[in-house]
C-alpha cells in the first residue's frame, strides 16, 4: 500500500511540474480541480505584423511567404489544453475545443 502512495505522490509531482512548464510557455490556468487532479490551460492568440512580413516577402522574392503563412496559421488561433492524472495515475495532456 505504501508503494501505491509513493507512486501517487510522484505522479502528482510530475503533474505540477508539467503545469509550471506550460505556464512558463505562456499558458494561463482557466480551470483547476484538486479532487480530480486536472487543469485547463489557455493561450491567447498572437497578432502577426503583416506589413513587416509583406516587406520580407518582397525582399526575398516570395520565399518568405511560406514562413508568413505558417505564422498566420499557428499564431492566430487560441489554444486550450487539458492536463490531468487518470484513475491509474498516468499523466496525460489533451487538446480542448475553444471558441
Order of alpha helices (4+ residues) and beta strands (2+ residues): alpha-beta-beta-alpha-alpha-beta-beta
